[in-house]
Amino acid sequence: MITFLIGLLILFFGYIFYSKYIEGIFAPDDREAPAVSIKDGVDFIPLSLNKNMLIHLLNIAGLGPILGAIQGILFGPVAFLLIPLGCIFMGGVHDYFCGMISMRNRGAQITELIDKHLGRNFYRVFVIIVSIMLILLSAVFIYTAGDVIAERFFNQTDFSINNPVILSIYFVIALYYILAAMFPIDKIIGRFYPIFTIMLLLGTLFIVSGFFINGIKLTEFSFSNINLHPKGYHILPIFFMTVSCGLLSGFHSTQAVIISRTVEKEKQGKNIFYGMMVLESLIAMIWAAAAMGVYNENIVPEGIAGTANVINIIADTFVMPYLALIVTIAVVILPITSGDTALRALRLTLCDIFKLKQNIISNRVKIMIPIVLCLILILWWAKCNNDSFSLIWRYFTFVNQLIAIPTFLYATVYLYREGKNYIVTLIPGLFYIFITSSFIFNAPFGFNLPYIVSEILGIILTMLSLYFIVKRYLKKAE
């Protein structure tokens, strides 16, 4: 329990001190926010601080802080230290600068910021990568949320495309996605998200209460158990690809820019962008502890450790039966409320590319039709066999962390031009160049190279990237 508590203290004091330092670097002021200056009644709408915090938490908290934590804790108690450290020095920094730089650029999308600070060539590549990631995420979350609902609430065991119950659930979730993506942000998202967030926090609180009521056995960290993964996976890079939400997630960059259009004042940014990342990390820490608890009690059947099935075991172990339903609802809410804003972010990205005004509903319909068709095709392919979904999930995981890199890089260029401490974004950016490159070099669905070779190539690519960044961007910025 000591290691777990140390991790919580890192989160607490890291937010108090380091977030203040990061805020001081950016220096928010009293200038008029885009929500006020460009108010359009659809995406640019001023919302209160509390509402923005609740909405942003649900936007960024997909299945990552739960499923990622359940998988990440298989590495052992080192996860209790790496999750909060990653959140404070990388995830929170990533989300804060993404949201705040967007506000300084009239609520610009991530692709626009890449174009402005990194150039058109970088933009052309990453606009495709970002679009692919968002459509994959939407499909993955319809798939996972739909199957959880079918199993938990309708007692279904057949999850094939031939089951009309499955198709009906998918249809309802997809319809909600489409409506939430198209309607003004204050009509659906602004009204229901605060309620959903309360249910999420209640479900997490019930898990914590179960620690004290039922007791929990946690392994303490030592250098002799620095990596306990049963399959022998390496912490570098696998852990940092597995635990995304709660530590660092590139997906957050697509969500922070949505909220940058509803924030009333720049000085609210620390609580919204950095603060909600820390709260998501706290949720990940709690679920990681719960997962370690059930693993240590040997009540998880062999073969399902690290899978979504562990969620139900945790709920049944730590939560009273009549409250376990709320935990299940909270788990279902997470992918649903990230999938809808993923589609919204995709709509905004594509409409900005094609210069379509969003206060005209016909423009929103035009852009949503091809998006929906792509979504249907991906879901159909994923349901054809389990290998298809597994492949989609692995590529989504890779792309998700990959798009965190340009956010760190354009934040570095922005800070350098402003004469401010750009090292706070440059180092995390370089670190994730190494993580993502060594991962894809080694992954079976990537280049499938030996681990040592992949690590060496990752280091070489990182050094070359540093040279390129300094020569191409920082020298030019002077």
Legacy VTK file of the C-alpha trace (Angstrom):
# vtk DataFile Version 3.0
C-alpha trace
ASCII
DATASET POLYDATA
POINTS 478 float
0.000 0.000 0.000
2.970 2.325 0.585
3.936 2.394 -3.107
0.344 3.167 -4.068
0.173 6.022 -1.545
3.486 7.428 -2.796
2.004 7.480 -6.282
-1.015 9.421 -5.010
1.295 11.926 -3.312
3.194 12.397 -6.586
-0.097 13.243 -8.279
-1.189 15.595 -5.504
2.011 17.586 -5.088
2.828 17.396 -8.789
-0.436 19.109 -9.615
0.015 21.750 -6.927
3.583 22.702 -7.876
4.426 21.548 -11.402
1.136 22.586 -12.984
1.665 26.026 -11.457
5.134 26.119 -12.997
3.781 25.101 -16.414
1.037 27.716 -16.147
3.681 30.322 -15.323
5.595 29.428 -18.475
2.534 29.936 -20.669
1.377 33.027 -18.700
-2.406 33.146 -19.286
-3.845 36.657 -19.348
-7.175 38.492 -19.562
-7.532 38.549 -23.354
-10.938 37.637 -24.788
-11.326 33.895 -25.270
-12.524 32.398 -28.596
-15.736 31.214 -26.871
-16.618 34.881 -26.437
-15.047 36.534 -29.479
-16.197 33.927 -32.057
-19.412 32.751 -30.409
-21.379 30.876 -33.115
-23.983 28.927 -31.125
-22.598 25.537 -32.255
-18.977 24.931 -31.213
-17.915 28.332 -29.854
-20.127 28.684 -26.775
-19.016 29.999 -23.346
-19.569 27.380 -20.634
-18.883 27.591 -16.911
-15.612 26.346 -15.400
-17.285 23.431 -13.613
-19.172 22.335 -16.713
-16.034 22.502 -18.859
-14.116 20.435 -16.303
-16.794 17.731 -16.209
-17.158 17.639 -20.003
-13.413 17.512 -20.607
-12.932 14.680 -18.116
-15.446 12.516 -19.955
-14.030 13.574 -23.326
-10.554 12.286 -22.477
-11.479 9.347 -20.231
-12.289 6.514 -22.608
-11.587 2.912 -21.667
-7.920 3.851 -21.271
-7.822 4.709 -17.550
-9.568 1.412 -16.767
-8.477 -1.141 -19.359
-5.023 0.413 -19.703
-4.562 0.299 -15.931
-5.729 -3.332 -15.758
-3.140 -4.233 -18.398
-0.401 -1.940 -17.094
-0.461 -3.254 -13.527
0.653 -6.650 -14.880
4.133 -5.069 -14.944
3.925 -4.855 -11.148
3.932 -2.029 -8.572
6.242 0.061 -10.766
2.989 1.142 -12.454
2.022 3.046 -9.291
5.063 5.269 -9.842
5.208 5.507 -13.634
1.536 6.464 -14.059
1.653 9.590 -11.837
5.142 10.619 -12.979
4.077 10.272 -16.605
0.904 12.244 -15.939
2.647 15.154 -14.201
5.631 15.570 -16.523
4.088 14.465 -19.837
0.306 13.956 -19.933
-0.671 17.105 -18.049
1.890 19.196 -19.945
0.646 17.798 -23.274
-3.013 18.546 -22.557
-2.394 21.999 -21.076
-0.301 23.387 -23.903
-2.554 21.842 -26.542
-5.645 23.515 -25.092
-3.996 26.848 -24.320
-2.157 27.238 -27.641
-5.448 26.436 -29.376
-7.142 29.219 -27.408
-4.389 31.619 -28.470
-5.120 30.624 -32.080
-8.888 31.188 -32.164
-9.743 27.611 -31.099
-7.686 26.026 -33.892
-7.752 22.257 -34.346
-4.583 20.198 -33.832
-4.101 19.900 -37.605
-4.203 23.695 -38.006
-1.657 24.126 -35.216
0.624 21.560 -36.852
0.306 23.452 -40.141
1.146 26.779 -38.523
4.085 25.716 -36.355
5.525 22.645 -38.125
4.760 23.309 -41.767
2.587 22.018 -44.582
4.442 18.727 -45.139
4.053 17.740 -41.493
0.413 18.810 -41.721
-0.342 16.640 -44.769
0.926 13.523 -43.023
-0.710 14.077 -39.663
-4.101 15.210 -40.906
-4.440 11.704 -42.363
-3.111 10.040 -39.200
-5.404 12.078 -36.918
-8.458 11.318 -39.079
-7.667 7.590 -39.079
-7.192 7.580 -35.309
-10.521 9.335 -34.652
-12.569 7.042 -36.886
-10.855 3.940 -35.438
-11.514 5.161 -31.896
-15.195 5.743 -32.625
-15.546 2.246 -34.088
-13.609 0.606 -31.241
-15.735 2.305 -28.589
-19.039 1.391 -30.261
-17.779 -2.198 -30.391
-16.589 -2.396 -26.770
-19.449 -0.433 -25.182
-22.032 -2.340 -27.205
-20.685 -5.723 -26.184
-20.484 -4.756 -22.495
-24.097 -3.531 -22.578
-25.244 -6.694 -24.371
-23.538 -8.979 -21.862
-24.306 -7.112 -18.644
-27.844 -5.879 -19.302
-29.233 -8.263 -21.930
-27.418 -11.497 -20.936
-26.134 -12.003 -24.471
-23.425 -14.527 -25.251
-23.525 -14.271 -29.049
-21.671 -11.103 -30.073
-21.631 -11.828 -33.801
-23.028 -9.566 -36.479
-25.919 -12.006 -36.931
-27.367 -11.206 -33.496
-30.132 -8.572 -33.891
-29.689 -7.468 -30.256
-26.043 -6.595 -30.924
-26.938 -4.718 -34.102
-29.694 -2.797 -32.305
-27.352 -1.721 -29.505
-24.688 -0.663 -32.009
-27.293 1.321 -33.932
-28.464 3.205 -30.821
-24.900 4.060 -29.765
-23.966 5.154 -33.293
-27.101 7.299 -33.546
-26.194 8.998 -30.279
-22.653 9.567 -31.592
-23.976 11.230 -34.723
-26.435 13.481 -32.884
-23.884 14.497 -30.258
-21.327 15.252 -32.989
-23.741 17.410 -34.990
-25.805 19.272 -32.400
-24.504 22.432 -30.680
-22.197 21.415 -27.836
-24.484 22.817 -25.122
-27.573 20.871 -26.288
-26.512 17.255 -25.649
-22.937 17.144 -24.392
-23.301 20.190 -22.146
-26.501 18.874 -20.542
-25.779 15.177 -20.020
-22.026 15.003 -19.488
-22.083 16.475 -15.962
-24.544 13.738 -14.947
-22.411 11.050 -16.590
-19.294 12.378 -14.848
-20.953 12.145 -11.449
-21.823 8.496 -12.152
-18.215 7.824 -13.205
-16.846 9.382 -10.028
-19.403 7.520 -7.898
-18.437 4.200 -9.479
-14.764 4.917 -8.778
-15.579 5.952 -5.211
-17.395 2.652 -4.637
-14.263 0.787 -5.755
-12.138 2.769 -3.270
-14.653 2.102 -0.485
-14.314 -1.609 -1.230
-10.566 -1.364 -0.508
-11.357 -0.508 3.113
-14.445 -2.701 3.558
-13.102 -5.878 1.939
-9.383 -5.205 2.307
-6.859 -5.195 -0.511
-3.436 -6.803 -0.905
-0.957 -4.719 -2.904
2.625 -5.602 -3.804
5.299 -3.070 -2.812
7.867 -1.808 -5.293
11.511 -2.861 -5.084
14.301 -3.076 -7.631
13.985 -6.849 -7.540
10.416 -6.725 -8.877
10.768 -3.803 -11.271
9.087 -5.845 -14.015
6.721 -8.711 -13.170
4.874 -9.019 -16.467
3.855 -12.682 -16.910
4.638 -12.599 -20.641
7.975 -10.891 -20.195
7.004 -7.685 -22.002
9.533 -4.879 -21.708
8.593 -1.713 -19.825
10.273 0.282 -22.586
8.290 0.666 -24.770
5.287 -1.599 -24.008
4.202 -0.041 -20.699
4.070 3.467 -22.164
1.999 2.234 -25.092
-0.362 0.228 -22.867
-1.170 2.826 -20.195
-2.175 5.740 -22.406
-5.094 7.528 -20.741
-3.929 8.305 -17.223
-0.298 8.745 -18.302
-0.265 10.329 -21.778
-2.671 10.043 -24.692
-2.419 11.721 -28.076
-6.206 11.466 -28.355
-6.469 14.187 -25.722
-5.092 16.705 -28.205
-8.228 16.300 -30.320
-10.427 16.847 -27.253
-8.599 19.767 -25.643
-9.169 21.852 -28.764
-12.920 21.200 -28.538
-12.989 22.614 -25.004
-10.697 25.488 -26.045
-13.777 26.805 -27.869
-15.949 26.822 -24.741
-13.544 28.107 -22.053
-14.510 31.583 -20.847
-11.081 32.726 -19.570
-7.494 31.626 -20.173
-6.820 31.420 -16.436
-9.305 28.544 -16.183
-7.067 26.404 -18.403
-4.941 24.888 -15.635
-7.955 23.452 -13.818
-9.545 22.172 -17.022
-6.708 20.813 -19.147
-4.054 19.899 -16.573
-6.420 19.228 -13.662
-8.694 16.796 -15.480
-5.667 14.884 -16.763
-4.557 14.457 -13.154
-8.048 13.321 -12.134
-8.041 10.784 -14.967
-4.668 9.545 -13.730
-6.161 9.164 -10.250
-8.944 7.013 -11.726
-6.309 4.895 -13.496
-4.376 4.480 -10.226
-7.503 3.266 -8.405
-8.386 0.731 -11.101
-4.754 -0.418 -11.245
-4.834 -1.040 -7.483
-8.143 -2.899 -7.786
-6.728 -5.049 -10.590
-3.608 -5.874 -8.570
-5.879 -6.776 -5.663
-7.836 -9.379 -7.635
-4.676 -10.665 -9.329
-2.980 -11.176 -5.956
-6.021 -13.040 -4.615
-5.818 -15.441 -7.579
-9.502 -15.001 -8.400
-8.898 -14.048 -12.042
-9.174 -17.138 -14.275
-6.060 -17.975 -16.254
-6.039 -16.414 -19.685
-8.199 -13.329 -19.036
-5.725 -11.233 -17.012
-5.452 -7.821 -18.644
-8.738 -8.169 -20.536
-12.025 -6.316 -20.122
-13.434 -9.349 -18.265
-11.414 -8.271 -15.218
-13.683 -5.212 -14.908
-16.661 -7.341 -13.838
-14.470 -9.322 -11.408
-13.312 -6.068 -9.797
-16.887 -4.800 -9.524
-18.097 -8.067 -7.976
-15.127 -8.179 -5.551
-15.052 -4.637 -4.193
-18.591 -3.346 -4.671
-21.851 -4.489 -3.085
-24.161 -6.214 -5.604
-26.772 -3.463 -5.634
-24.068 -0.842 -6.309
-22.115 -2.851 -8.889
-24.644 -1.717 -11.503
-23.442 1.870 -11.131
-19.852 0.733 -11.667
-20.888 -1.073 -14.844
-22.776 1.987 -16.083
-19.705 4.123 -15.341
-17.533 1.751 -17.388
-20.015 1.838 -20.284
-20.209 5.645 -20.144
-16.459 6.058 -20.658
-16.172 4.725 -24.221
-19.506 6.211 -25.259
-18.621 9.713 -24.103
-15.221 9.601 -25.771
-16.497 8.133 -29.014
-19.043 10.886 -29.591
-16.493 13.664 -29.115
-14.060 11.754 -31.338
-16.616 12.036 -34.140
-17.136 15.682 -33.238
-13.379 16.304 -33.434
-13.255 14.528 -36.796
-16.111 16.673 -38.094
-14.355 19.852 -36.955
-11.036 18.736 -38.441
-12.502 17.903 -41.852
-14.675 21.009 -41.972
-11.652 23.181 -41.209
-9.739 21.467 -44.018
-12.539 22.090 -46.519
-13.372 25.538 -45.080
-17.002 24.677 -44.319
-18.750 26.964 -41.825
-20.186 25.021 -38.902
-23.130 27.281 -38.122
-24.787 25.979 -41.313
-26.362 22.598 -40.560
-26.184 21.378 -44.176
-22.381 21.640 -43.983
-22.352 19.451 -40.897
-24.588 16.889 -42.630
-22.375 16.810 -45.742
-19.268 16.025 -43.749
-20.971 13.458 -41.478
-22.311 11.246 -44.303
-18.916 9.876 -45.452
-17.788 9.623 -41.810
-20.789 7.442 -40.943
-20.248 5.231 -44.000
-16.606 4.668 -42.999
-17.710 3.882 -39.455
-20.182 1.242 -40.670
-17.576 -0.419 -42.894
-14.982 -0.591 -40.078
-17.519 -2.051 -37.635
-18.668 -4.633 -40.164
-15.069 -5.687 -40.838
-14.263 -5.805 -37.111
-17.257 -8.064 -36.407
-16.300 -10.525 -39.149
-13.761 -12.144 -36.816
-11.991 -11.419 -33.540
-8.613 -10.999 -35.218
-9.958 -7.993 -37.130
-10.888 -6.173 -33.923
-7.576 -7.057 -32.267
-5.723 -5.609 -35.256
-7.803 -2.413 -35.147
-7.126 -2.047 -31.405
-3.359 -2.485 -31.823
-3.127 0.040 -34.644
-5.324 2.473 -32.715
-3.009 2.167 -29.691
0.017 2.948 -31.840
-1.572 5.873 -33.687
-2.988 7.255 -30.437
0.481 7.674 -28.920
2.011 8.731 -32.230
-0.122 11.874 -32.503
1.074 13.063 -29.094
4.440 13.800 -30.708
3.424 16.731 -32.979
1.627 18.381 -30.035
4.868 18.370 -28.043
6.785 19.595 -31.090
4.550 22.526 -32.009
4.375 23.474 -28.320
8.200 23.445 -28.319
8.331 25.728 -31.357
5.713 28.031 -29.847
7.591 28.328 -26.534
10.918 28.833 -28.288
9.496 31.685 -30.339
8.074 33.229 -27.188
11.469 32.991 -25.479
10.158 30.588 -22.817
11.307 27.251 -21.392
10.732 24.866 -24.299
12.575 21.948 -22.656
9.396 20.978 -20.741
7.795 19.911 -24.040
10.879 18.967 -26.062
12.017 16.162 -23.707
8.606 14.400 -23.550
8.328 14.739 -27.334
11.708 13.096 -27.880
10.879 10.393 -25.346
7.735 9.431 -27.260
9.560 9.458 -30.571
11.704 6.736 -29.015
8.722 4.894 -27.493
6.557 4.822 -30.639
9.409 4.073 -33.055
10.952 1.263 -31.001
7.463 -0.162 -30.468
6.545 -0.311 -34.153
10.006 -1.647 -35.077
9.501 -4.526 -32.610
5.737 -5.164 -32.880
4.590 -8.278 -34.813
2.104 -6.103 -36.721
4.930 -3.637 -37.434
8.448 -4.486 -38.616
8.780 -7.442 -36.210
12.472 -6.774 -35.535
14.353 -8.161 -32.505
13.916 -6.121 -29.327
17.557 -4.943 -29.075
17.610 -3.885 -32.732
14.332 -1.994 -32.260
15.676 -0.143 -29.215
18.866 0.858 -31.052
16.909 2.057 -34.074
14.585 3.976 -31.751
17.534 5.757 -30.138
19.052 6.594 -33.537
15.728 7.950 -34.818
15.323 10.037 -31.660
18.786 11.587 -32.069
18.116 12.323 -35.729
14.779 13.886 -34.742
16.506 16.144 -32.212
18.971 17.303 -34.887
16.101 17.901 -37.315
14.013 19.799 -34.746
16.883 22.099 -33.823
17.981 22.717 -37.408
14.578 22.815 -39.129
12.363 24.483 -36.524
14.274 26.138 -33.699
16.972 27.732 -35.869
14.323 28.860 -38.337
12.212 30.280 -35.490
15.083 32.611 -34.578
LINES 1 479
478 0 1 2 3 4 5 6 7 8 9 10 11 12 13 14 15 16 17 18 19 20 21 22 23 24 25 26 27 28 29 30 31 32 33 34 35 36 37 38 39 40 41 42 43 44 45 46 47 48 49 50 51 52 53 54 55 56 57 58 59 60 61 62 63 64 65 66 67 68 69 70 71 72 73 74 75 76 77 78 79 80 81 82 83 84 85 86 87 88 89 90 91 92 93 94 95 96 97 98 99 100 101 102 103 104 105 106 107 108 109 110 111 112 113 114 115 116 117 118 119 120 121 122 123 124 125 126 127 128 129 130 131 132 133 134 135 136 137 138 139 140 141 142 143 144 145 146 147 148 149 150 151 152 153 154 155 156 157 158 159 160 161 162 163 164 165 166 167 168 169 170 171 172 173 174 175 176 177 178 179 180 181 182 183 184 185 186 187 188 189 190 191 192 193 194 195 196 197 198 199 200 201 202 203 204 205 206 207 208 209 210 211 212 213 214 215 216 217 218 219 220 221 222 223 224 225 226 227 228 229 230 231 232 233 234 235 236 237 238 239 240 241 242 243 244 245 246 247 248 249 250 251 252 253 254 255 256 257 258 259 260 261 262 263 264 265 266 267 268 269 270 271 272 273 274 275 276 277 278 279 280 281 282 283 284 285 286 287 288 289 290 291 292 293 294 295 296 297 298 299 300 301 302 303 304 305 306 307 308 309 310 311 312 313 314 315 316 317 318 319 320 321 322 323 324 325 326 327 328 329 330 331 332 333 334 335 336 337 338 339 340 341 342 343 344 345 346 347 348 349 350 351 352 353 354 355 356 357 358 359 360 361 362 363 364 365 366 367 368 369 370 371 372 373 374 375 376 377 378 379 380 381 382 383 384 385 386 387 388 389 390 391 392 393 394 395 396 397 398 399 400 401 402 403 404 405 406 407 408 409 410 411 412 413 414 415 416 417 418 419 420 421 422 423 424 425 426 427 428 429 430 431 432 433 434 435 436 437 438 439 440 441 442 443 444 445 446 447 448 449 450 451 452 453 454 455 456 457 458 459 460 461 462 463 464 465 466 467 468 469 470 471 472 473 474 475 476 477
